[in-house]
Amino acid sequence: MRPSSLSASEVNTTDWPAQAADTIERVVQSVRDKTTGPAISAVRWVVAGLFLVLVGVMVAVLLVVALVRVIDVYLPSSLFGDHHVWAAHTVVGLPLFLAGLVLLAKRHPVPDR
């Protein structure tokens, strides 16, 4: 057995419940900081990313709608007729369609298992 560095008269036994509680609290806080802290940080990044994606999609849709409206207003009626919303949809939709075809051609097929 190893002899204690403190003699029996130097040990403070009156405050051991507070010391035990402090030790338990310190251990629990350390475990919490190592587990819950990174999880909370990761969830915050995921929520912020989803929010930005949602806002980006909404802005893109609103910009396409505004572009169709602007093109519809400024298309000459003498060339396309009085009801030429179809032409505005074609002008905006054709580049989007072609971009989709290009992206579809660049995809990598999933290998069969």
C-alpha positions in Angstrom: 0.0 0.0 0.0 1.1 3.5 -0.8 1.2 5.9 2.1 -1.0 9.0 1.7 0.8 12.3 1.4 -1.8 13.9 3.7 -1.9 13.0 7.4 -5.3 12.3 9.0 -5.4 15.7 10.6 -4.9 17.5 7.2 -7.8 15.9 5.4 -10.9 18.1 5.3 -13.8 15.6 5.8 -16.5 18.2 6.6 -16.8 19.4 2.9 -16.7 16.1 1.1 -20.3 16.3 -0.2 -19.6 19.6 -1.9 -16.3 18.3 -3.3 -18.0 15.2 -4.7 -20.8 17.3 -6.2 -18.2 19.6 -7.8 -16.3 16.6 -9.2 -19.4 15.1 -10.7 -20.5 18.4 -12.2 -17.0 18.9 -13.7 -17.1 15.4 -15.3 -20.6 15.8 -16.6 -19.8 19.2 -18.1 -16.7 17.7 -19.7 -18.7 14.9 -21.3 -21.4 17.3 -22.4 -18.8 19.6 -24.1 -17.3 16.7 -26.0 -20.6 15.2 -27.2 -23.4 17.7 -27.3 -21.4 20.7 -28.3 -20.3 19.4 -31.7 -23.8 17.9 -32.3 -25.4 21.3 -31.7 -22.9 23.0 -34.0 -23.5 20.4 -36.8 -27.3 20.9 -36.5 -26.9 24.6 -36.7 -24.9 24.3 -39.9 -27.5 21.9 -41.4 -30.4 24.3 -40.5 -28.6 27.3 -41.9 -27.8 25.4 -45.1 -31.4 24.2 -45.6 -32.6 27.8 -45.0 -30.2 29.2 -47.6 -31.3 26.5 -50.1 -34.9 27.3 -49.5 -34.4 31.0 -49.9 -32.3 30.5 -53.0 -35.0 28.4 -54.7 -37.6 31.0 -53.8 -35.5 33.8 -55.2 -34.8 31.8 -58.4 -38.5 31.1 -59.0 -39.4 34.8 -58.4 -36.7 35.9 -60.8 -38.0 33.6 -63.5 -41.5 34.8 -63.0 -40.4 38.5 -63.1 -38.3 37.8 -66.2 -41.3 36.3 -68.0 -43.4 39.3 -67.0 -40.8 41.8 -68.2 -40.3 40.0 -71.5 -44.1 39.8 -72.0 -44.5 43.5 -71.5 -41.7 44.5 -73.9 -42.3 42.0 -76.8 -43.7 43.8 -79.8 -47.4 42.9 -80.5 -46.9 43.5 -84.2 -44.5 40.5 -84.3 -46.1 38.1 -81.9 -49.7 39.1 -81.8 -51.8 40.6 -78.9 -51.5 37.5 -76.7 -47.8 36.7 -76.6 -47.2 35.3 -73.2 -46.3 32.0 -74.9 -43.4 33.8 -76.6 -42.1 35.1 -73.2 -42.4 31.6 -71.8 -40.5 30.2 -74.8 -37.8 32.8 -74.5 -37.2 32.1 -70.8 -37.9 28.3 -70.9 -35.7 27.4 -73.9 -32.4 28.3 -72.2 -33.5 26.6 -69.0 -34.5 23.5 -71.0 -31.2 23.4 -72.8 -29.2 23.8 -69.5 -31.2 20.9 -68.2 -30.3 18.8 -71.2 -26.6 19.7 -70.8 -26.6 18.7 -67.1 -28.5 15.5 -67.9 -25.8 14.6 -70.5 -23.0 15.2 -68.0 -24.4 12.9 -65.3 -22.7 9.7 -64.4 -24.9 6.6 -64.6 -25.1 4.4 -61.5 -23.2 1.2 -62.1 -25.2 -2.0 -62.0 -24.5 -4.2 -59.0 
